Every structure is written in structure tokens, then in C-alpha cells.
Amino acid sequence: DMKGINYPSFVDWWNQHKNRFLLKGNISKSTYTQIEETLKKNYNILSYTIDKIKELFK
């Protein structure tokens, strides 16, 4: 049940299981790549935002 799951806990869950999903064929390589790229993009946006907020409070 993925309802109400937050971003950090999803990332932890994904990192824990992604290789097994790929090996077992639960997900396609393209889906795997899409999820990885989306998480990376969101992480970069989040990091950038946090840096900007920190600058405001210097």
C-alpha cells in the first residue's frame, strides 16, 4: 500500500529493493531508468532549494 508514503521513505524503500526488482524482472529496464532519473532530478531540485533557503538565513 503506497498511500500516504512520503518521499524519503520511498527513496529508502526503492534503494533497498530496486536491484532485486530488476533481477527478477518485476520492472523493465526503461521503468527502472525512468524512476532513477526522476528521483535524481527531484533530489537535485531539493538540494538546490535547501541551499537557497540557507543563503537567506546567513
Secondary structure by P-SEA (a helix, b strand, c coil): ccccccaaaaaaaaaacaaaaaaaccccaaaaaaaaaaaaaaaaaaaaaaaaaaaaac
